[in-house]
Amino acid sequence: MSVNKIIGIVLIIGGIALSLFGINKISDSTKSISALGVEISASDNSSKNEGMLYLGFGVVVLIGGVVVIRKS
């Protein structure tokens, strides 16, 4: 197995991990509670933005890993 394939596999695994972390961060940034028929929700915009950055960077790293494996 060549070094490029190993680097590509590591990039793919890292991209998937970053994407999952970003998705979890986005989903955890919004909370809601229902009391007496009234639903109250709160959103943390900075956490949501951070999750979007992780998700975007994860997708870029994932695509980079696929490109590295295809070239080798």
DONU-221140 format. One record per residue (C-alpha): residue number from 1; chain; z, x, y negated. Coordinates in pm, whole numbers. Last residue first. Layout:
// DONU-221140
<drenke NUM A <Z X Y>> ...
***
This chain:
// DONU-221140
<drenke 72 A <-678 -276 -710>> <drenke 71 A <-827 -489 -987>> <drenke 70 A <-709 -817 -832>> <drenke 69 A <-350 -695 -799>> <drenke 68 A <-332 -585 -1164>> <drenke 67 A <-485 -914 -1284>> <drenke 66 A <-236 -1119 -1081>> <drenke 65 A <53 -918 -1223>> <drenke 64 A <-72 -962 -1578>> <drenke 63 A <-98 -1339 -1525>> <drenke 62 A <264 -1346 -1412>> <drenke 61 A <373 -1130 -1706>> <drenke 60 A <199 -1367 -1950>> <drenke 59 A <351 -1673 -1779>> <drenke 58 A <698 -1517 -1794>> <drenke 57 A <655 -1431 -2163>> <drenke 56 A <568 -1793 -2238>> <drenke 55 A <862 -1929 -2038>> <drenke 54 A <1107 -1682 -2189>> <drenke 53 A <982 -1766 -2539>> <drenke 52 A <1003 -2139 -2469>> <drenke 51 A <1361 -2095 -2347>> <drenke 50 A <1451 -1914 -2669>> <drenke 49 A <1301 -2198 -2870>> <drenke 48 A <1505 -2452 -2673>> <drenke 47 A <1821 -2248 -2724>> <drenke 46 A <1757 -2235 -3098>> <drenke 45 A <1684 -2608 -3106>> <drenke 44 A <2009 -2717 -2940>> <drenke 43 A <1965 -3089 -2879>> <drenke 42 A <2215 -3370 -2881>> <drenke 41 A <2189 -3715 -2728>> <drenke 40 A <2399 -4028 -2765>> <drenke 39 A <2323 -4332 -2553>> <drenke 38 A <2506 -4653 -2638>> <drenke 37 A <2580 -4900 -2359>> <drenke 36 A <2955 -4847 -2379>> <drenke 35 A <2914 -4470 -2343>> <drenke 34 A <2601 -4286 -2240>> <drenke 33 A <2589 -3912 -2284>> <drenke 32 A <2298 -3683 -2354>> <drenke 31 A <2240 -3311 -2338>> <drenke 30 A <1935 -3112 -2440>> <drenke 29 A <1933 -2731 -2429>> <drenke 28 A <1993 -2719 -2053>> <drenke 27 A <1636 -2827 -1976>> <drenke 26 A <1490 -2558 -2201>> <drenke 25 A <1714 -2285 -2056>> <drenke 24 A <1628 -2391 -1700>> <drenke 23 A <1255 -2378 -1780>> <drenke 22 A <1295 -2035 -1940>> <drenke 21 A <1486 -1897 -1641>> <drenke 20 A <1218 -2034 -1409>> <drenke 19 A <947 -1867 -1616>> <drenke 18 A <1133 -1537 -1627>> <drenke 17 A <1180 -1540 -1248>> <drenke 16 A <815 -1627 -1184>> <drenke 15 A <699 -1352 -1417>> <drenke 14 A <935 -1098 -1258>> <drenke 13 A <805 -1182 -910>> <drenke 12 A <445 -1152 -1031>> <drenke 11 A <516 -826 -1214>> <drenke 10 A <687 -676 -908>> <drenke 9 A <389 -776 -694>> <drenke 8 A <147 -619 -940>> <drenke 7 A <348 -295 -958>> <drenke 6 A <346 -274 -578>> <drenke 5 A <-27 -344 -570>> <drenke 4 A <-92 -74 -831>> <drenke 3 A <118 181 -638>> <drenke 2 A <-101 146 -332>> <drenke 1 A <0 0 0>> 
***
